[in-house]
Amino acid sequence: MITALSTRKVLWIQVWGLALVQGAIALTWVIYNLYLVDLLTQFGFPASLATALLVLENILAAFIEPLMGSFSDRLQHTMGTRFPFIALGMITASACFLGIPAVLVFGGPSGVMRWLLPVMMVAWAIAMTLFRSPALSLLGRYAFRTQLPQAASILTLIGGLAGALGPLAGTYILKMGPLFTFFIGSLSLVGAAFALRAVGPNQNVTDSSASDVSESSLSEASLAKSPLLPKAAPTLSVANLALIFGAGMGVSLGFRLILQTFTKVIPERIPDINIGFVLGAVFLSLALTAIPMGKLVTKIGTRLAMMLGLGIMAILTILILAGTHFILAFGMAIAIGTCFSIVSNTTIPFALSMVPSHKAGLGTGMYFSGGAVAMSLYGMAASKGIQLSGSLGAYIGATAFLCAAGCTFISMKLALNTAATQ
């Protein structure tokens, strides 16, 4: 009977619809980060305000992400769907995003009106936190737990391609002007919401089969072969939420610092190199290896693959310091993108595996909350003039990856202890 379900372990159409949402999120953040400083300085604000805004936005996100995830869980329980909340958040974010360049057209660089620009920026960032956790938690409905990394690989693919636009096409995006570019970003959010609605966001992989085999019975049959994954449904606990939060902090801070190390160390060692192409290679390799890495993770297990990927990322972060040749730099970029593809394919499945299915939004929100705290701390350090050297940044980044791996290892031990007592 399990064999008969082999083609229904993943709702691929729904996964692709969710991937469009992920792509729209990544695209709008690429556009926002490219224009942030320019727009603020055009209105007479100091460039340093950009860092302060990002810190504020991340602090707000750290609180809002789990709250909105938890709220969507209750909505799912009472109404049987999260989509109205997701759609409202995406439409609100789309309107706020288009409102940012609109301030340039209808406002002015002097007087009270100019303060509408940073207010609109913060409003957009808040709107983005309203729907991200509820939306991405839907991944748990579209794939059996053992197949979640393979489903997540599609989100990694689309997100990586959108992220590559920053370093590879940033100059061209800036040349298009803020009004047109922000309109495209706003349209992508609305289009992704309609696409997700069209594919049926409320479908569940366990409902898609005519068989009476439940997700839990299939998962238990699959997990019985692996001691690295829990054989019982997870319970909601402070420890599990803390581990999700810690993993989010470690992964986000580590990836931010590995990119910083690249931008500092490589140009110093290889003056003629185009650092944009190097960073673009990271995101392109992240995207292009997503699907094969998703299959690999599915075979070896989410937690083991996550620890392996994070451990290799820690090593690669230090190895960047030895990069003194053009070919070596690009090889390192491809290796980082490939290994981070493993990590990206496991993060949401890891968060979902740590909470009961009816708390998927909270689990996803806690992961993003950890990432937001990491980015706010990074921004606070930058705002106080704390500049990390290439080597110090690399060591801190490697430590962050190892801390995230430690959270994953502890979660595995807790799952094994829970299974042993049952």
Buried (B, 14 or more C-beta within 10 A) or exposed (E): EEEEBEEBBBBBEBBBBBBBBBBBBBBBBBBBEBBBBEBBBBBEBEEEBBBBBBBBBBBBBBBBBBBBBBBBBBBBEEEEEBBEBBBBBBBBBBBBBBBBBBBBEEBEEEEEEBEBBBEBBBBBBBBBBBBBBBBBBBBBBBBBBBBBBBBBBBBBBBBBBBBBBBBBBBEEBBEBEBEEBBBEBBBBBBBBBBBBBEBEBBBBBBEBBEEEBEBBEBBBEBBEEBEBBBBBBBEEEEEBBBBBBBBBBBBBBBBBBBBBBBBBBBBEBBEEBEBBBBBBBBBBBBBBBBBEBBEBBBEBBBBBBBBBBBBBBBEBBBBBBEBEEBEBBBEBBBBBBBBBBBBBBBBBBBBBBBBBBEBBBBBBBBBBBBBBBBBBBBBBBBBEEEEBEBBEBBBBBBBBBBBBBBBBBBBBEBBBEBBEEE
